[in-house]
Structure formats: structure tokens, C-alpha cells
Amino acid sequence: MIPPRQMLTSLRTWLSKTIARKLLLAFFLVFIVTYSVTALVVESAVRSAVTDSELNSLSQLSQIKLNQFNTQFEELATNIRAWSKLDVMNDLASGDVDKRLEKTLVNLKSDYRLNGDIYAFNMAGDLIASSEDQHRTTTIPTAWKPQEPLKFINKHTDPLDGDDIAALTLPIKATFNDQFQLGTLVIAYHWGEVIAALPKNALLLNHAAAAVITQTTAIIPSAQFLSAGLANHHESVDVMASTLEMPATQESLFELAHQNGQITVSNKPYLLSSTLQNVGMLTGWQVVMLRPYKSLQQAIRSVVLKLIGLGLLLALPLVFAIRWLAKKLTSPLNALARFVSEINGTQDLSKRLTLESDDEIGRLAHDFNRMAERVESGTKAH
């Protein structure tokens, strides 16, 4: 293998032999520098545009997912309100001795394709009917006791069957007298359906302090206002669901909840965008979407390869054009050099150089012919 120093020496020797080669190198270096700067500017602009596009896409996707969760639980709220007004709910007063209420709950679960269970409790808190048979307890859990017309209970363990759920509870009023409360109706929605709805590399967070902030605000706070208020509550962030490739530590949750753009998780770069729910039952819910930065790098790498290919494509005709131009510029000098060598070899001063050029080389050839004529005249005089 030829040493680099020797290769450099050989290249310098090759370039020093003709002006055409020096011109070729100079023009080519100008092209390389100019194109490289242009390519870097283009690559930077493409990187910025692709990053912004990816972040916008993640933001839209997180908003769509949060809207889907809202729609899902609003439908459940509509359903439980309608079910609580069915005439069969009056059977709570008699303890559902003929099992009509229980059959109705089973049918409701099947007809509405509910991914969860339905429970009906009487005023004493005893479980009277449900859409499934096996229970750990037959009394209403404290968390399910209604304290308002409709109560949403965030992710927790179902006291009756041990599964993770989110629950909706509603007081049941008698159809013959809406002032007379018969008991409580509960929908226990399986949390696995929430996890299944999350796309890959996503987090579902809950800010426990969000409810406090919204209650102390005279108007409905915007998502930006709520996010700013939550910045002072590091401890209130909880992970309710995750589809990340790696576990998110408690220390990183606050950063994930309040940053947007490029972020590092477990020493890997990601793009991050999120949407925070600021009104309704799901106030405090936040969908965080992440995308590995390597997927962005693949798109940028494709652009870089195309720029390199374009540079090579432009360089080929450019080399031939520069070579032709260098030859055209140096051909008069070559003719002058050959003429001088010929006179030096033959000592014939009667020869003249003919160059059809009005530039500096043409004037040099004209002055050289006049000098040769004077030398010839002086030689003949002696």
C-alpha cells in the first residue's frame, strides 16, 4: 500500500506539470466547497422540516387518542344514565327475587358489547345484581359510593374481581318517584381496553393535582394554563398505561409530561409530543407520544444520500466542462511554449507565431514576434 505522504507528493508533481491541471483542480475545489455548503444548508433545512412534521404528527395523534378516550367514557356515561332509568331497576327495592334485574344487566353487557361489568347495589350497599357471577365481596366499596349525580373513578383495582378498571357510578332513582333513591349502578370498565387503545411508544399519565387546579379556577383553564400549574406538582404524575419499549422511571415522568421536542429516555433519543385534558371526566389525563429518533435519521439519511448522488451526477459533466475550458485557456500558452522550444532548437529566428487572440496571450505572442524580428535583424547586421 502506498503511504499517504508519497501519494500526496505524487499528486503535487502531477499537478505542477501543467497549468491545465491546476485550473482543473482549482475549479473542482470551488465546486466541492460550494456544493458542500449548499448541501449542508439543505440538510439542515430538511432536518428541521422533518422534525417539525414528525412533532406535529405526534401532537395530532396524541390529541386523537385523547379524544377517543373522551368519547369512549362519555358513551359509557350516556349508557349508565339511560340504564339507571329502566323500570327493572325498581326491583332493587324487592331484592331482585325473580332475577329480572340480573338478566337485564347480563343482556345489557352483551347487547352493548361492554368490555367490563355492571353492578347494581341497593341503598344498604348490598350487591343485588351483576353481569358476572364471581365476586370477592357483596357490598359496595367505599370508592364507589356516589357523592354526586355521576362519579368517574380513575384507574384502580376492582374490589369485586381484582382486575384493573375505571368505574362510573350513578345513584338509581325510582321511576315512580325521582326523589326516592333505590341504590347505586356501577360500570366497571376493564383497563386492558385502555392499554390496547394506546399506540406503540406511548404513555397515558394522570395528574392528580389537575382536579384541584380546575376547582380553584373561576373559568375553565386552557391546556397551557393547566400544564403551567402542574409544573409545580412533581409528585402528582402517575403512569396509568405504557407501551414504551423501556420502563419510564418516576424521576423521568415529570420531564416526559412537560417537555416537547427531542428528549433522551434510557440513553436513547426520541421525539416527544403530548396532549393534556383540561375539562370533563378525564381532566388531568395526558397522552404522551414518543417516536425513536432513528426513524427520523433514516429519512434524513435518505436525503443526504440523494444529495451525494446529485453531487456526483453534477461533478461528472462539470469535470469534462472544466477540462475543456482549461484546455481552451492553455492551448495558446502551449502553442507559445512549443514555438519557443522550436526556435531554441533550430536557432531559426525567421519563424513567426500566429495566434488569433486579442487577450494577454495574443499580445504576448505579438510582442514575442517583434522581439524575434529585432533579434533576427541585429544578427544579419553583424
FIPA-518557 format. One record per residue (C-alpha): x, y, z. Coordinates in steps of 0.25 Angstrom, whole numbers, padded with zeros to 4 digits, always signed. Example, Ala and Ser with C-alpha at 12.3 -4.5 7.8 and 13.67 -1.06 7.14 Angstrom:
2
+0049-0018+0031+0055-0004+0029
END
This chain:
382
+0000+0000+0000+0005+0014-0004+0008+0023+0008-0001+0035+0009+0011+0045+0009+0016+0038-0004+0003+0039-0011+0002+0054-0007+0016+0056-0013+0012+0049-0026-0001+0057-0027+0007+0070-0025+0017+0066-0036+0006+0062-0046-0002+0076-0043+0011+0084-0045+0014+0079-0059+0003+0087-0066-0006+0099-0063-0018+0092-0069-0017+0082-0057-0016+0093-0047-0028+0100-0053-0036+0087-0053-0033+0085-0038-0036+0100-0035-0050+0099-0042-0053+0086-0036-0049+0090-0022-0058+0102-0023-0070+0093-0028-0067+0084-0016-0067+0095-0006-0079+0102-0011-0087+0089-0013-0084+0084+0001-0088+0097+0007-0101+0097-0001-0103+0082+0003-0101+0085+0018-0111+0097+0017-0121+0087+0010-0119+0076+0020-0121+0085+0032-0134+0091+0026-0139+0077+0023-0135+0072+0037-0143+0084+0043-0155+0082+0034-0156+0067+0036-0154+0069+0051-0166+0079+0051-0174+0070+0043-0172+0058+0052-0175+0066+0064-0188+0071+0058-0192+0057+0054-0189+0052+0069-0197+0064+0074-0209+0061+0065-0208+0046+0069-0208+0049+0084-0220+0058+0082-0227+0048+0074-0225+0037+0085-0229+0046+0096-0242+0050+0088-0244+0035+0086-0243+0032+0101-0253+0044+0104-0263+0039+0094-0262+0025+0100-0265+0029+0114-0275+0039+0110-0283+0028+0103-0282+0020+0116-0287+0032+0124-0299+0033+0114-0302+0018+0115-0301+0017+0130-0311+0029+0131-0321+0022+0122-0319+0009+0129-0322+0015+0142-0336+0019+0137-0340+0006+0133-0353+0001+0140-0346-0012+0144-0337-0004+0154-0349-0003+0163-0346-0018+0166-0335-0013+0175-0345-0010+0186-0350-0025+0186-0336-0030+0185-0338-0035+0171-0344-0048+0175-0348-0052+0161-0334-0049+0156-0340-0040+0145-0330-0029+0148-0318-0038+0147-0323-0044+0134-0325-0029+0129-0310-0026+0133-0305-0038+0126-0313-0035+0113-0308-0020+0114-0294-0025+0115-0296-0034+0103-0304-0024+0094-0295-0012+0097-0282-0021+0096-0277-0015+0108-0263-0018+0112-0266-0019+0127-0276-0022+0137-0289-0015+0142-0293-0016+0157-0306-0011+0164-0305-0009+0179-0317-0005+0188-0318+0006+0198-0311-0002+0209-0299-0005+0200-0302-0019+0197-0299-0025+0183-0313-0029+0177-0309-0032+0163-0298-0032+0153-0294-0036+0139-0284-0047+0145-0285-0057+0155-0272-0058+0163-0269-0047+0174-0259-0045+0185-0269-0037+0193-0284-0034+0193-0284-0020+0198-0281-0007+0191-0267-0002+0192-0265+0012+0199-0259+0017+0186-0272+0014+0178-0281+0021+0187-0287+0032+0179-0285+0046+0184-0290+0054+0172-0300+0051+0161-0289+0044+0152-0276+0040+0158-0264+0035+0150-0253+0027+0157-0240+0027+0151-0231+0014+0149-0232+0005+0161-0233-0010+0165-0248-0015+0164-0251-0019+0179-0261-0030+0173-0252-0037+0164-0238-0032+0165-0236-0026+0151-0231-0012+0148-0243-0004+0144-0248+0010+0142-0262+0012+0148-0275+0020+0146-0285+0021+0158-0299+0027+0158-0310+0027+0168-0322+0020+0164-0335+0027+0166-0349+0020+0166-0357+0022+0153-0369+0025+0161-0362+0036+0169-0349+0042+0165-0347+0047+0179-0347+0033+0184-0333+0027+0183-0333+0011+0181-0317+0009+0181-0305+0010+0172-0302+0006+0158-0287+0004+0154-0280+0001+0141-0266-0005+0143-0259-0003+0130-0247-0013+0128-0234-0005+0128-0228-0014+0118-0236-0008+0107-0230+0006+0110-0216+0000+0109-0220-0007+0096-0224+0006+0090-0210+0013+0092-0201+0012+0080-0187+0008+0081-0177+0016+0089-0188+0024+0097-0191+0027+0111-0204+0030+0118-0201+0039+0130-0211+0045+0141-0208+0058+0148-0215+0056+0162-0214+0071+0164-0221+0075+0152-0235+0074+0159-0230+0083+0170-0225+0094+0160-0238+0093+0152-0247+0094+0164-0239+0107+0169-0240+0114+0156-0252+0122+0153-0253+0119+0138-0249+0106+0130-0234+0107+0129-0227+0105+0116-0218+0093+0114-0206+0102+0114-0211+0109+0127-0213+0095+0133-0199+0090+0129-0193+0102+0135-0200+0100+0148-0196+0085+0148-0181+0089+0147-0181+0092+0162-0186+0078+0165-0175+0068+0162-0181+0057+0171-0195+0057+0165-0191+0050+0152-0195+0035+0151-0193+0025+0139-0207+0019+0137-0203+0011+0124-0190+0010+0116-0186+0004+0103-0171+0008+0103-0160-0001+0099-0154+0002+0113-0159+0005+0126-0161+0020+0130-0155+0023+0143-0162+0032+0153-0151+0042+0152-0153+0044+0137-0169+0045+0138-0168+0060+0141-0159+0062+0129-0168+0054+0120-0180+0061+0124-0175+0075+0122-0165+0075+0110-0168+0075+0095-0157+0072+0084-0145+0064+0085-0143+0056+0098-0134+0045+0103-0140+0033+0110-0131+0022+0115-0119+0028+0107-0128+0027+0094-0132+0039+0087-0147+0041+0084-0156+0052+0078-0168+0055+0088-0181+0062+0088-0193+0061+0097-0207+0066+0099-0213+0069+0113-0228+0068+0116-0233+0081+0123-0248+0078+0124-0258+0067+0127-0257+0054+0134-0243+0051+0129-0237+0065+0134-0222+0062+0137-0221+0051+0127-0209+0053+0117-0205+0045+0105-0190+0045+0102-0186+0040+0089-0171+0037+0086-0164+0033+0073-0150+0028+0072-0141+0038+0067-0134+0027+0058-0147+0027+0049-0145+0042+0047-0130+0039+0044-0134+0029+0033-0142+0040+0026-0130+0050+0027-0120+0039+0023-0128+0037+0010-0128+0052+0007-0113+0052+0009-0111+0040+0000-0119+0047-0011-0110+0060-0009-0098+0052-0010-0103+0045-0023-0107+0058-0029-0093+0064-0026-0087+0052-0033-0096+0054-0044-0093+0068-0046-0078+0066-0044-0076+0057-0056-0081+0067-0067-0074+0078-0059-0061+0071-0059-0062+0070-0074-0066+0084-0076-0055+0089-0067-0045+0081-0074-0050+0086-0088-0049+0101-0082-0035+0098-0076-0030+0093-0090-0036+0105-0097-0030+0115-0088-0016+0108-0088-0015+0104-0103-0009+0118-0107+0001+0116-0096+0004+0102-0101+0006+0107-0115+0015+0119-0110+0023+0109-0102+0025+0100-0114+0029+0111-0123+0039+0116-0113+0045+0102-0112+0045+0101-0127+0053+0113-0129+0062+0109-0117+0065+0096-0124+0067+0101-0138+0072+0115-0136+0063+0119-0147+0059+0134-0144+0051+0135-0157+0039+0127-0151+0027+0135-0146+0016+0131-0137+0002+0132-0141-0009+0133-0131-0023+0138-0133-0025+0144-0120-0027+0158-0114-0025+0155-0100-0012+0155-0092-0006+0143-0098-0009+0149-0112-0002+0161-0108+0010+0153-0102+0011+0145-0116+0011+0158-0124+0022+0164-0115+0030+0152-0116+0029+0152-0131+0034+0167-0131+0045+0163-0121+0049+0151-0131+0049+0160-0143+0058+0170-0136+0068+0159-0131+0068+0154-0146+0071+0168-0151+0082+0170-0142+0088+0157-0145+0088+0159-0160+0094+0173-0158+0106+0166-0151
END
